[in-house]
Amino acid sequence: MNKRIIILIGIIAIVFMGFGGKLYMDKKAEEKAKEEQRNLLETERESAIVLKNKYQNLKKIVFIDSYGPDKITGSYDMSVTITSKNSQSVTVNFSYWKEANDIGSIDVIDEGIQKNGATTSKVDVVYTNGEKGGI
């Protein structure tokens, strides 16, 4: 009888340790996902500032997709819709290099909207998570 109780207690302890380990691993995975989302949002903010300083007469930047960092290059691939002050819009894809705080490559689709120069007024920004802000 004593031996059975010890075995039963041992099995119960192993089950509880397994369950506790699973909860711990799930919590760590959730924390990692939240950290990655915070980093991506920070990177989107930084790249929006670079876009504002690269193009003139911007009114709004809407992030459609953001991926990264690339495991080899460290760059982020982003897709945004840029709206000018005269309400013309263009959707462009670009690579953003966080370490250099610069755009590596960008599609030039409409030179009328994508005019080189800085925007000095406030630009509205909508991030991939739906958060809105201004820069």
Buried (B, 14 or more C-beta within 10 A) or exposed (E): EEEEEEEEEEEEEEEEEEEEEEEEEEEEEEEEEEEEEEBBBEBBBBBBBBBBBBBBBBBBBBBEEBEBBEEEEEBBBBBBBBBBBEEEEBEBBBBBBBEEEEBEEBEEEBEEBBBEEEBEEEBBBBBBEEEEEEB
